[in-house]
Amino acid sequence: MAHLIRTEALIAAAPEAVWSVLADFERYGAWNPLNLEAHGEAAPGAKVKMVFRNLASKTPGATISQTVTLVACEPGRTLAWAGTVPLLFRGRHHFTLSPEAGGTRLLHGEDLRGLIPMTFSKAQIARDFVPAYEAVNTALAARVAALG
């Protein structure tokens, strides 16, 4: 069983401008409310050290540190990373960018599999995860506009 988180937004900037913010891992802490830290290079197969909010935790402010692998990295088009804890968790976090109406259509989500995600209800995903991903979309749009 997998949980598929899907969000989207229209950002008033070209895909290349959105990409430049997404690919700048060292500055995630300045704008990203979910991925609080990221250290590494945006290149296919690269390993990126991340600290992100633990959306499943009942403890406010709980985080998870993990090194993820970039599994898709096409400038101006797509960025995705995968993280795994054998048997317990497998996630693929993804951003897809496409030009639309003079801006960028952002598709943002994650595919969650493993024993831990199996314990999540659809209601929990809708309540705890989807709003966090939508907050990233809003923060990304604001960051792109500020760098404008």
C-alpha positions as CSV (number, residue, x, y, z in Angstrom):
1,M,0.0,0.0,0.0
2,A,1.2,3.5,-0.9
3,H,0.2,6.9,0.1
4,L,0.4,9.4,-2.8
5,I,0.5,13.0,-1.8
6,R,-0.3,15.4,-4.6
7,T,-0.4,19.2,-4.6
8,E,-0.1,21.8,-7.3
9,A,0.3,25.6,-7.7
10,L,0.7,28.2,-10.4
11,I,3.8,30.3,-9.8
12,A,4.2,33.7,-11.5
13,A,7.7,33.1,-12.8
14,A,9.4,31.1,-15.5
15,P,10.3,27.4,-14.7
16,E,14.0,28.4,-14.7
17,A,13.4,30.9,-11.9
18,V,11.5,28.3,-9.9
19,W,14.2,25.7,-10.6
20,S,16.9,28.0,-9.3
21,V,15.3,28.2,-5.9
22,L,14.5,24.4,-5.8
23,A,18.0,23.5,-6.8
24,D,19.7,25.8,-4.2
25,F,19.7,23.3,-1.4
26,E,22.0,25.4,0.9
27,R,19.3,28.0,1.2
28,Y,16.3,25.8,2.0
29,G,16.5,26.9,5.6
30,A,15.7,30.4,4.5
31,W,12.3,29.6,3.0
32,N,11.3,25.9,3.1
33,P,8.9,25.1,6.0
34,L,9.2,21.3,5.5
35,N,12.8,20.6,4.4
36,L,14.5,22.7,7.0
37,E,18.1,22.0,5.9
38,A,19.6,20.5,2.8
39,H,23.3,20.1,1.9
40,G,24.5,18.9,-1.5
41,E,24.5,19.5,-5.2
42,A,21.5,19.3,-7.6
43,A,22.9,16.7,-9.9
44,P,21.6,13.3,-11.1
45,G,22.5,10.6,-8.5
46,A,23.8,13.1,-6.0
47,K,23.5,12.4,-2.2
48,V,21.9,15.3,-0.3
49,K,21.8,15.5,3.5
50,M,18.4,16.7,4.7
51,V,16.7,17.6,7.9
52,F,12.9,17.7,7.5
53,R,9.9,18.1,9.8
54,N,8.5,14.8,11.0
55,L,4.9,15.2,9.9
56,A,3.9,11.9,11.6
57,S,5.2,12.8,15.0
58,K,3.0,13.9,17.9
59,T,6.0,15.9,19.2
60,P,6.0,19.5,18.0
61,G,9.1,20.4,16.2
62,A,10.3,16.8,15.7
63,T,12.6,16.4,12.8
64,I,14.2,13.6,10.8
65,S,17.7,13.6,9.3
66,Q,18.4,11.5,6.3
67,T,20.7,11.4,3.3
68,V,18.5,11.2,0.1
69,T,19.5,10.4,-3.4
70,L,18.5,12.6,-6.3
71,V,16.6,10.3,-8.7
72,A,15.5,13.0,-11.2
73,C,17.3,16.3,-11.8
74,E,16.4,18.1,-15.1
75,P,16.9,21.9,-14.8
76,G,13.7,23.8,-15.3
77,R,11.7,20.6,-15.4
78,T,11.9,18.1,-12.6
79,L,13.6,17.5,-9.2
80,A,13.0,14.3,-7.2
81,W,14.8,12.5,-4.4
82,A,14.3,9.2,-2.7
83,G,15.0,8.2,0.9
84,T,14.8,4.7,2.4
85,V,14.9,3.0,5.7
86,P,14.8,-0.7,4.7
87,L,11.4,-2.2,5.2
88,L,10.2,0.6,7.3
89,F,10.0,3.5,4.9
90,R,10.6,4.4,1.2
91,G,9.7,7.8,-0.1
92,R,10.0,9.6,-3.4
93,H,9.6,13.4,-3.1
94,H,9.1,15.2,-6.4
95,F,8.6,18.5,-8.1
96,T,7.6,18.8,-11.7
97,L,7.7,22.2,-13.4
98,S,5.9,23.1,-16.7
99,P,5.4,26.5,-18.4
100,E,1.8,27.7,-18.1
101,A,0.1,31.1,-18.6
102,G,3.3,33.0,-18.5
103,G,4.4,31.3,-15.3
104,T,5.0,27.8,-14.0
105,R,2.6,25.0,-13.1
106,L,4.2,23.2,-10.1
107,L,3.2,19.6,-9.3
108,H,4.6,18.7,-5.9
109,G,4.2,15.5,-4.0
110,E,5.5,12.3,-2.5
111,D,5.0,8.6,-2.8
112,L,5.2,6.9,0.6
113,R,5.7,3.2,1.1
114,G,6.8,0.8,3.8
115,L,5.7,-0.3,7.2
116,I,5.6,3.2,8.8
117,P,3.4,4.8,6.0
118,M,1.1,1.8,6.3
119,T,0.1,3.0,9.7
120,F,-1.0,6.4,8.3
121,S,-4.7,6.9,7.6
122,K,-6.0,8.8,4.6
123,A,-7.4,11.4,7.1
124,Q,-4.0,11.8,8.6
125,I,-2.4,12.3,5.2
126,A,-5.1,14.9,4.4
127,R,-4.7,16.6,7.8
128,D,-1.0,16.5,8.5
129,F,0.8,16.0,5.2
130,V,-1.1,17.8,2.4
131,P,-1.2,21.2,4.2
132,A,2.6,21.0,4.8
133,Y,3.3,20.4,1.1
134,E,0.9,23.2,0.1
135,A,2.9,25.4,2.6
136,V,6.1,24.6,0.7
137,N,4.3,25.6,-2.6
138,T,3.3,28.9,-1.1
139,A,6.8,29.5,0.4
140,L,8.4,28.6,-2.9
141,A,6.3,31.1,-4.8
142,A,7.1,33.8,-2.3
143,R,10.8,33.0,-2.4
144,V,10.8,33.1,-6.2
145,A,8.9,36.5,-6.2
146,A,11.3,37.9,-3.6
147,L,14.3,37.0,-5.7
148,G,12.4,38.3,-8.8
